């Protein structure tokens, strides 16, 4: 492996479908960190992930994984990636013992001891068919197998959706353990922003196939704020100074991307801390500018 600083580098990624375009997407996932990949359903998160995994062919752009070309060096790249999807990709008739047998053949670094260790930790049975597993059990099984072949990059597509909070918390803890090794990295797509708020180092927001924001989570949360103001105050704020505004009967809540500038310019207003969920909501409404 070369001494590359980024686990994933995406430059100008474009994929056109009828009615949807992933449009010149560029962002990096820093090595040794977890990036939250955020957007509404249909924003283009799965298309991006499937392109990284070379399941979908891009129309333009380039992707490097661990410094390697994701198409030319596909075999080498795939040895170092583990992907976890919303749906279980294994046959429902199989059980965990079968997976151990199959994967020992598939992955040169497959580690049965690690795999069965995770099964025990997750209280998953070895002989029960996957068809009888609950959604949470299926997700834990995917994660157990993903983390048992020495992968340096874990790619999760909406993996915590539909799981109860206890299971989600358990899974997030395991991700943090996995990141104790500084060579390991995670790209985790989700529209459940509270999970990402807890564990992500950086975030990338996309909407309708376009990049809205990418950067360190704390920087994004620190620079953004919601100004609460009366109707007359709101009338004074220049359109170019805010992302979008939620109008209420009493006034407006206004999302700004540069809190320091806004407070200098509109000194009478107070700025409230914001969340990733709020930021997503205000950006998604940026074309309307004003909404209720």
Secondary structure as the mmCIF struct_conf table of DSSP 4:
data_model
#
loop_
_struct_conf.conf_type_id
_struct_conf.id
_struct_conf.beg_label_comp_id
_struct_conf.beg_label_asym_id
_struct_conf.beg_label_seq_id
_struct_conf.end_label_comp_id
_struct_conf.end_label_asym_id
_struct_conf.end_label_seq_id
BEND BEND1 UNK A 5 UNK A 5
STRN STRN1 UNK A 6 UNK A 17
TURN_TY1_P TURN_TY1_P1 UNK A 18 UNK A 19
STRN STRN2 UNK A 20 UNK A 30
TURN_TY1_P TURN_TY1_P2 UNK A 31 UNK A 32
BEND BEND2 UNK A 33 UNK A 33
STRN STRN3 UNK A 34 UNK A 38
TURN_TY1_P TURN_TY1_P3 UNK A 41 UNK A 42
BEND BEND3 UNK A 43 UNK A 44
HELX_RH_AL_P HELX_RH_AL_P1 UNK A 45 UNK A 52
TURN_TY1_P TURN_TY1_P4 UNK A 53 UNK A 54
BEND BEND4 UNK A 55 UNK A 56
BEND BEND5 UNK A 59 UNK A 59
STRN STRN4 UNK A 60 UNK A 65
TURN_TY1_P TURN_TY1_P5 UNK A 66 UNK A 67
STRN STRN5 UNK A 68 UNK A 69
TURN_TY1_P TURN_TY1_P6 UNK A 70 UNK A 73
HELX_RH_AL_P HELX_RH_AL_P2 UNK A 74 UNK A 79
TURN_TY1_P TURN_TY1_P7 UNK A 80 UNK A 80
STRN STRN6 UNK A 81 UNK A 84
BEND BEND6 UNK A 86 UNK A 87
BEND BEND7 UNK A 90 UNK A 90
TURN_TY1_P TURN_TY1_P8 UNK A 92 UNK A 93
HELX_RH_AL_P HELX_RH_AL_P3 UNK A 96 UNK A 106
TURN_TY1_P TURN_TY1_P9 UNK A 108 UNK A 109
HELX_RH_AL_P HELX_RH_AL_P4 UNK A 112 UNK A 121
TURN_TY1_P TURN_TY1_P10 UNK A 122 UNK A 123
BEND BEND8 UNK A 126 UNK A 128
HELX_RH_3T_P HELX_RH_3T_P1 UNK A 130 UNK A 132
HELX_RH_AL_P HELX_RH_AL_P5 UNK A 135 UNK A 146
TURN_TY1_P TURN_TY1_P11 UNK A 147 UNK A 148
BEND BEND9 UNK A 149 UNK A 149
BEND BEND10 UNK A 152 UNK A 152
STRN STRN7 UNK A 153 UNK A 157
BEND BEND11 UNK A 158 UNK A 158
TURN_TY1_P TURN_TY1_P12 UNK A 159 UNK A 162
HELX_RH_AL_P HELX_RH_AL_P6 UNK A 165 UNK A 178
TURN_TY1_P TURN_TY1_P13 UNK A 179 UNK A 180
BEND BEND12 UNK A 181 UNK A 181
TURN_TY1_P TURN_TY1_P14 UNK A 182 UNK A 183
STRN STRN8 UNK A 185 UNK A 190
BEND BEND13 UNK A 191 UNK A 191
HELX_RH_AL_P HELX_RH_AL_P7 UNK A 193 UNK A 199
BEND BEND14 UNK A 201 UNK A 201
STRN STRN9 UNK A 202 UNK A 207
TURN_TY1_P TURN_TY1_P15 UNK A 208 UNK A 209
STRN STRN10 UNK A 210 UNK A 216
HELX_RH_AL_P HELX_RH_AL_P8 UNK A 217 UNK A 223
STRN STRN11 UNK A 225 UNK A 230
HELX_RH_AL_P HELX_RH_AL_P9 UNK A 231 UNK A 236
BEND BEND15 UNK A 237 UNK A 237
HELX_RH_3T_P HELX_RH_3T_P2 UNK A 239 UNK A 241
BEND BEND16 UNK A 243 UNK A 243
STRN STRN12 UNK A 244 UNK A 247
BEND BEND17 UNK A 249 UNK A 250
STRN STRN13 UNK A 251 UNK A 256
BEND BEND18 UNK A 257 UNK A 257
HELX_RH_AL_P HELX_RH_AL_P10 UNK A 259 UNK A 265
TURN_TY1_P TURN_TY1_P16 UNK A 266 UNK A 268
STRN STRN14 UNK A 270 UNK A 272
HELX_RH_AL_P HELX_RH_AL_P11 UNK A 276 UNK A 284
TURN_TY1_P TURN_TY1_P17 UNK A 285 UNK A 288
STRN STRN15 UNK A 290 UNK A 291
#
